[in-house]
Amino acid sequence: MGVGVLTLPRELAEQAGTDGWMVIIISWFLATMASLIIIQIMKKYPNGTILDLLTHYFGKWIGRVATIIFALYFALLANVIFIREALFIQAWILPRTEVYVLILLLSIPSYQIARKNINILGRYSEFVFL
């Protein structure tokens, strides 16, 4: 979900006024319905991924295009969340710290979690705390 959830109520109230709560409920409903549809489709192929199913249902070329679109989307999403997280930390917790220093400090545990597993995060936390 990312750190954007922290400012969602304020931004929504600024743009939509007091009627913003309807958008949240409609968006929740649409996201829930999409998730339920995906779950029902995935029940038929429990060992497959969404990308496998796209290739299975729509062919090899559309499956490859969908794989590229998914990869680009999630890479962009991760980048946006990563930078916004650093900006939130700078604004709320460490206002005198440069953003590039925060991004560097956030990159270390992110790389270690992606490379190994969550246990390494505990070791990193102990090191940084001391």
Buried (B, 14 or more C-beta within 10 A) or exposed (E): EEBEEEEEEEEBEEEEEEEBEEEEEEEEEEEEEEEEEEEEEBEEEEEBEBBEBBBEEEEEEEBEEBBEEBEEEEEEEEEEBBBBBBBBBBEEEBEEEEEEEBBEBBEEBBEBBEEEEEEBBEEBEEEEEE
